[in-house]
């Protein structure tokens, strides 16, 4: 549990004061790294090089080189058969994507809806549950486990479980409301006006538990004396939460926001299992994947969609990393 | 976790408390409803439900669907496939990322921010951003004799590599934070005594990281076990599939019998549930320790 606090609260690390901040390492007065370096034998240096080098090579080759390759391929057409068949086409893939692909804008829209829905419904719900469970009540663990169970399960499994709920003729909902006879069906999975929302309920089911755990960890970091002071001042429960607790949850809120955006951009498994991203549930991730495992192998075109996804992701990832690492630096 | 409970003391039940319990119990039950429904469906024979409807009183409940799903679809085989992928992937990820963390937290402070940025940012990317070139790369790399397919594509090795590459970003970040909080006198003294850096890492730093490693191992096992996407795209033959993507095939094969598919889905979830219940503490602390992970 101590590690949790280290991560979420970024307290000053005891040794950090003796560790020079990066960038100032050239200052000769910094004794620690220099002291270390002088003691290192040639073999030690080689060992260190390998220890950092091998994992870096693997990560960079499989993640970053391929991400860059996606960018390069986005400006070409290629059927994947031979390298000599790669042709530079400039912005044509993007033009076609933006102007002609009937699935592209719905996909972008659905990714946005996905994020908005997750941030508006399961996130506050998770926070609410966390606040209730943080009251040191009996059976807290049991409740916690019930809400958290979906987070442990594979999205694919969740997809199958929810299909049993939504199935038009055999599903729980239609059976309960009597819409399970031919002609009376409510087609939760097939109706393009309904299916996105049906899937979002399943996604929210999982997301709320995840958010609950993040907030529970955040709430543990709230100083109890703050709470006491607030109740001595005569604040009621809601006022205490609004004016005292919530403001101190700021770091957790940042994490929650980033996690939710990334989940919305990564959404894939649930939709794929549900209906393969058919009409009404298109997502950027599904469009990219269909270009690989579908019949048509349009690599340049698929890469162009991936680049759109990459750009949206970087808009979130870069500011988040800058703020995280700035904190690290000053720690 | 429990220490604060003791100091605060348990308040005697007040009406508000009871109301809260009623609410939480109701909400928890509603939360479990989809799973309980799946369990109920899985315990009834298809013939009975198709005749009487799913919302009906059972004539008999049995585990037949579970045994059938298990035997007919060769699930043992897919569980073994998952083990072949997940065990090396978890161990390698921890091993490699702890080495990077050791390097950036103990030695080279000039590259640490940059290296950690590269790793962490890589882990935050959606998988689909890199899949197209990765898929081509896997088809391109010939490794005759090592994998059945002779390529990285459609092999356990290929999946292990991408899991390791992808997940090590997050683990390196978490472990480097952890290692930085260890007093550096520990390693400095050993270094002065002439210990090699490998020994420093293996015999001093790594044993101290056990709690963080345990948390990460739990988390990684569940994530890698639950993976659907990488296996879907990078494995083509059913023979090589891990359990989650094999389930997808099972449902295609037995889509006329939802009860059997429900049983299969629940069976697939059992190992993660066991890991979760056995290592709950590690899992939750790992999740919050790496809260930046999507």
Interface residues (C-beta under 8 A of the other chain):
Chain A: X1 X3 X4 X6 X7 X8 X13 X14 X15 X16 X18 X19 X20 X21 X22 X23 X25 X32 X33 X35 X36 X39 X40 X41 X43 X44 X47 X48 X51 X52 X54 X55 X56 X58 X59 X60 X61 X62 X63 X64 X65 X66 X67 X69 X70 X73 X80 X129 X132 X133 X135 X136 X137 X138 X139 X142 X143 X145 X146 X147 X148 X149 X150 X152 X153 X154 X155 X156 X157 X160 X161 X162 X163 X164 X165 X167 X170 X171 X172 X175 X176 X180 X202 X205 X209 X210 X213 X214 X217 X220 X224 X252 X255 X258 X259 X262 X263 X265 X266 X268 X269 X272 X273 X284 X285 X288 X289 X291 X292 X293 X299 X302 X303 X306 X307 X309 X310 X313 X317 X318 X320 X321 X324 X325 X328 X329
Chain B: X1 X4 X5 X8 X10 X17 X20 X21 X23 X24 X25 X27 X28 X29 X31 X32 X34 X35 X37 X38 X41 X49 X50 X53 X54 X55 X96 X97 X99 X100 X102 X103 X104 X106 X107 X108 X109 X110 X111 X112 X113 X115 X116 X117 X118 X119 X120 X121 X122 X124 X125 X126 X127 X128 X129 X130 X131 X132 X133 X134 X135 X136 X137 X139 X161 X162 X164 X165 X166 X168 X169 X172 X174 X177 X178 X180 X181 X182 X183 X184 X188 X191 X192 X196 X197 X198 X201 X211 X212 X215 X222 X225 X226 X227 X228 X229 X232 X233 X244 X245 X247 X248 X251 X258 X261 X262 X264 X265 X266 X268 X269 X272 X273 X275 X276 X280 X283 X284 X285 X287 X288 X289 X290 X291 X292 X293 X294
